[in-house]
Amino acid sequence: MNHYITGNTIRVLREKKQITQKELAQILGVSDKTISKWETAKGYPDISLLEPLAAALDISVAELLSGDYVTNQNKMGNMLRSVFYICPVCGNVIHAMGKCVVSCCGITLLPEEAEETDSAHTIAIEQVEDESYVTIDHEMSKSHHISFIAWVTSGRLELLKLYPEQNAEGRFRLRGHGCLYIYCNKHGLMRRRI
């Protein structure tokens, strides 16, 4: 990020909310001339105003600072549009039903792009009673392991967090159609459609 906040970002978001400079100024407790200065890049908002400004514009502070804001076009989530965010610092797994702005450990996370499984990440599925036993023949050391397995359908998410030194396996109720996701800490997110 080469800038603090662009005036254009503030102007576009204010106009999108259909509020005037004066109305935004009243919300923030500043003058309309101050808003004008911000929008024409003749000044910047004080850091203490970032949260109230973001709230007034209905975006997050991270979106305001980056100028890259996410608009949810689909008000009703669909699990098949699942997006996974994985923190490289703590390993936290965050699931969303569409793109959003996510941060963890002070880092803004990018959504993981799922690739189809390859020969080094083969998923075996065996039916055991009313569940499916899923295994991945993969190294499970601290430096190279499968971090999680997730089964996603249009209405359900089952996620099993895995740790080094245990087997890459789990039991799931694989009903209907969906995607089985695995995350390798070296090779990223992969999926197999079922």
PyMOL commands that set and color helices and strands:
alter all, ss='L'
color gray80, all
select helices_A, chain A and resi 7-16+21-28+32-39+47-56+61-66+79-81+119-121
alter helices_A, ss='H'
color red, helices_A
select strands_A, chain A and resi 83-86+93-96+102-104+107-109+115-116+123-128+131-136+146-152+157-161+169-172+179-184+188-193
alter strands_A, ss='S'
color yellow, strands_A
deselect
rebuild
show_as cartoon
